[in-house]
């Protein structure tokens, strides 16, 4: 039971969020997880308790009463270790000192409001639950900045957000650092929440983003022109198979590291799928190994150039 004066957390929404976060790492049952962390557990440690008992969970809390109540609430749940934090600016430092292992997954539900809004809100909550400099965006940015300091010890970081606008802001902010970022929306009842996640493991980044990324495609009456354009980019371009068929066709394309005229870039491998679409065709571009946001951006730029060239 949540003590008086504290936020009443919605368990259904947080369960959906934790399940989604675990799927980013492997599956919603947490079979591949070894360690996880919940930043700001609150008095009943809802999200920390949602992880399977096979996962070692570290939960941090800054409020003394919440910390003590969470300890009593968890009781003999041996897979959860609570860590007391003394400074609101210390999101990860105390946690990383307490945990000697790598952390596979971090979850958190940051304070919603900016500290300047303190005293103007009627919701029942403690200061640490509801307020932080810059609100949830300020907290999420600071979490990202601190996670960079421990990128060798952290694999995936996620953040539950209350505003859709916050997702757009954070995706741009994280994208500016050339990192893989994915998002999701949850609506268990009438209240919607959102989440963003970023990864410090290229393998996990692929897994995290592959089901969340929107497909890259274009529509054209003459898909052969797309293939011809790709072959003309550079002498080292390899397109297989070499023959074009009018029915649904799949091509494997490899662009050498000299394909960009402006600068030397990484080799780019992707699949081109040509599919009938009404009286026209849709041409889908799928990266073989989407190595972070940078490769996807390069492919998006290439497709935009193809559109401008062959649709003139």
C-alpha positions in Angstrom: 0.0 0.0 0.0 1.3 3.5 -0.9 1.8 5.7 2.1 -0.1 9.0 2.4 1.5 11.9 0.5 3.1 9.8 -2.2 2.1 9.2 -5.8 -0.1 6.3 -6.6 1.7 4.5 -9.4 -0.3 2.8 -12.2 0.8 -0.8 -12.2 -0.6 -1.8 -15.6 1.2 1.0 -17.5 4.5 0.2 -15.7 4.1 -3.5 -16.4 3.7 -2.7 -20.2 6.8 -0.5 -20.0 9.0 -3.0 -18.2 7.9 -5.8 -20.6 8.8 -3.5 -23.5 12.1 -2.7 -22.0 13.0 -6.4 -21.4 12.0 -7.1 -25.1 14.6 -4.6 -26.2 17.2 -6.8 -24.5 15.8 -10.1 -25.5 12.3 -11.1 -24.5 9.6 -10.0 -22.1 10.3 -12.9 -19.7 13.8 -11.5 -19.0 15.5 -14.8 -19.9 18.6 -13.0 -21.2 18.9 -10.4 -18.5 21.4 -10.7 -15.6 21.2 -7.2 -14.0 18.7 -4.3 -14.2 18.3 -1.0 -12.4 15.2 1.0 -11.4 16.1 4.7 -10.9 13.8 6.2 -8.2 11.8 3.2 -7.0 9.2 5.1 -4.9 7.8 3.6 -1.7 6.5 0.4 -3.2 9.2 -0.3 -5.8 6.6 -1.3 -8.5 9.0 -1.5 -11.5 11.8 -3.2 -9.5 9.3 -5.9 -8.4 8.1 -6.5 -11.9 11.4 -8.1 -13.0 11.7 -11.9 -12.8 13.5 -13.3 -9.7 16.3 -14.5 -12.0 17.3 -10.9 -12.6 19.4 -9.1 -10.1 17.8 -5.6 -9.7 19.3 -2.5 -8.1 16.8 0.2 -7.1 17.8 3.7 -6.1 15.7 6.2 -4.0 16.4 9.6 -2.6 13.5 10.1 -0.3 14.2 8.6 3.2 10.6 7.6 3.9 10.2 6.0 0.4 13.4 4.2 0.9 12.4 2.7 4.3 8.9 1.8 3.1 10.3 0.2 -0.1 12.6 -2.0 2.1 9.7 -3.2 4.2 7.4 -3.6 1.1 10.0 -5.8 -0.7 10.6 -7.9 2.4 12.5 -11.0 1.5 12.5 -10.4 -2.2 16.2 -11.4 -2.5 16.8 -10.3 -6.1 16.3 -6.6 -5.4 19.0 -4.4 -3.7 18.0 -0.9 -2.7 20.6 1.9 -2.9 20.1 5.2 -1.0 20.9 8.3 -2.9 21.5 11.7 -1.2 21.8 14.2 -4.1 19.1 14.7 -6.8 21.8 15.4 -9.3 23.3 12.0 -8.7 21.2 9.8 -11.0 23.8 7.1 -11.7 27.0 7.7 -9.8 26.0 6.1 -6.5 24.3 3.2 -8.3 27.4 2.5 -10.4 29.5 2.5 -7.2 27.2 0.1 -5.5 27.0 -2.3 -8.5 30.2 -4.0 -9.4 28.7 -5.7 -12.5 27.6 -4.4 -15.8 24.0 -3.3 -15.9 22.0 -4.8 -18.8 18.9 -2.6 -18.6 17.9 0.6 -16.8 14.3 1.7 -16.3 13.0 4.9 -14.7 9.9 7.1 -14.4 11.3 10.6 -13.9 9.7 13.5 -12.1 7.1 15.1 -14.4 7.3 18.8 -13.4 9.9 21.5 -13.4 11.0 22.7 -9.9 9.5 26.2 -10.8 6.1 24.6 -10.8 6.4 23.5 -7.2 3.4 24.7 -5.2 1.2 25.1 -8.3 0.2 21.5 -8.6 -2.6 19.8 -6.6 -1.4 16.2 -7.2 -0.4 14.3 -4.1 3.3 13.7 -4.4 6.7 14.3 -2.7 9.2 16.8 -4.2 11.5 14.0 -5.4 8.6 12.2 -7.1 7.2 15.2 -8.9 9.8 17.9 -9.5 13.2 18.2 -11.1 15.1 21.0 -12.9 13.7 21.0 -16.4 11.0 18.4 -15.6 11.1 15.0 -17.2 13.1 16.3 -20.2 15.7 17.8 -17.8 15.9 14.5 -15.9 16.1 12.4 -19.1 18.9 14.6 -20.5 20.9 14.3 -17.3 20.4 10.6 -17.3 21.7 10.4 -20.8 24.7 12.5 -20.1 25.6 10.5 -17.0 25.1 7.2 -18.9 27.8 8.3 -21.4 30.3 8.2 -18.4 29.4 4.6 -17.9 28.9 3.4 -21.4 31.3 0.5 -20.9 29.2 -0.8 -18.0 25.7 -0.1 -19.3 23.9 -1.8 -22.2 20.4 -0.3 -22.6 18.8 2.8 -20.9 15.1 3.5 -21.0 13.0 6.3 -19.7 9.2 6.4 -19.2 7.7 9.8 -20.1 4.4 11.5 -19.6 4.3 13.8 -22.7 4.5 12.9 -26.3 6.4 16.1 -27.0 9.1 14.9 -24.6 9.7 11.9 -26.8 10.4 14.1 -29.9 12.8 16.3 -27.9 14.7 13.4 -26.5 14.9 11.5 -29.8 16.5 14.7 -31.4 18.8 15.1 -28.4 20.0 11.5 -28.5 20.1 11.5 -32.3 22.5 14.5 -32.2 25.0 12.2 -30.4 24.8 9.7 -33.3 23.2 7.0 -31.2 20.5 4.5 -31.7 17.2 5.6 -30.1 13.8 3.9 -30.2 10.4 4.8 -28.7 7.1 3.3 -27.8 3.6 4.4 -26.6 1.5 2.6 -23.9 -2.2 3.0 -23.2 -3.4 0.5 -20.7 -6.5 2.5 -19.7 -7.3 6.1 -20.6 -3.9 7.5 -19.8 -1.1 7.4 -22.4 2.5 7.2 -21.6 5.6 7.0 -23.8 9.1 5.7 -23.5 12.5 6.2 -25.1 15.5 3.9 -25.1 19.2 4.1 -26.2 21.9 1.5 -26.3 25.6 1.3 -25.9 25.9 -2.1 -27.5 25.8 -2.3 -31.3 24.3 -5.8 -31.3 21.6 -4.8 -28.8 21.0 -1.5 -30.7 20.1 -3.5 -33.8 17.7 -5.7 -31.8 16.2 -2.7 -30.0 15.6 -0.7 -33.1 14.7 -3.3 -35.7 11.0 -3.6 -34.7 10.6 0.1 -33.9 12.1 1.8 -37.0 9.8 2.9 -39.8 10.5 1.2 -43.1 12.4 3.1 -45.7 10.7 2.9 -49.1 9.7 4.8 -52.2 7.0 4.4 -54.9 7.9 4.3 -58.6 6.4 3.2 -61.9 9.9 1.9 -63.0 11.8 0.1 -60.3 14.4 -0.9 -62.8 15.6 2.8 -62.7 16.3 2.4 -59.0 18.5 -0.6 -59.6 20.3 1.1 -62.6 20.9 4.2 -60.4 22.5 2.1 -57.6 24.8 0.4 -60.1 25.9 3.8 -61.5 26.9 5.2 -58.1 30.4 3.7 -58.0 32.4 1.1 -60.0 32.6 -1.0 -56.9 28.9 -1.3 -56.3 27.7 -5.0 -56.2 24.0 -5.7 -57.0 22.8 -9.3 -56.9 21.0 -10.8 -58.8 22.2 -9.0 -62.0 19.0 -9.6 -63.9 15.8 -7.7 -63.2 12.4 -9.5 -63.1 9.0 -7.8 -63.4 7.6 -9.9 -60.5 8.3 -9.3 -56.8 12.1 -9.2 -56.6 14.8 -8.9 -53.9 18.2 -7.5 -54.5 21.3 -7.5 -52.3 23.3 -4.3 -52.6 26.8 -3.5 -51.3 28.2 0.0 -51.7 32.0 0.2 -51.1 33.5 2.7 -48.7 34.2 5.1 -51.6 30.5 5.4 -52.7 30.0 8.8 -51.1 31.4 11.6 -53.3 31.8 14.0 -50.4 33.8 11.8 -48.0 35.0 8.3 -47.3 32.4 6.4 -45.4 31.7 2.9 -44.2 30.7 0.1 -46.5 26.9 0.1 -46.7 25.0 -3.2 -47.2 21.2 -3.4 -47.7 18.5 -5.3 -49.3 16.2 -3.8 -52.0 12.7 -5.4 -52.1 10.6 -4.5 -55.2 6.9 -5.2 -54.6 3.8 -4.5 -56.8 1.7 -1.8 -55.3 -1.5 -1.2 -57.3 -0.5 -0.1 -60.8 2.9 0.9 -59.5 5.7 -0.5 -57.3 7.0 0.0 -53.8 10.7 -0.3 -53.3 11.8 -1.1 -49.7 15.3 -0.5 -48.4 16.4 -2.7 -45.5 19.8 -2.4 -43.8 21.6 -5.8 -43.3 23.2 -4.6 -40.1 21.9 -1.1 -39.0 25.0 0.0 -37.2 23.5 2.8 -35.2 21.6 5.8 -36.4 24.4 6.9 -38.7 24.0 4.1 -41.3 20.3 4.6 -41.3 20.7 8.3 -41.9 23.1 7.6 -44.8 20.6 5.2 -46.4 17.7 7.7 -46.0 19.8 10.3 -47.7 20.6 7.9 -50.6 16.9 7.1 -51.0 16.0 10.8 -51.1 18.6 11.4 -53.8 17.3 8.5 -55.8 13.8 10.0 -55.6 14.9 13.4 -56.8 16.9 11.8 -59.6 14.5 9.3 -61.1 11.3 11.0 -60.4 12.2 14.2 -62.2 
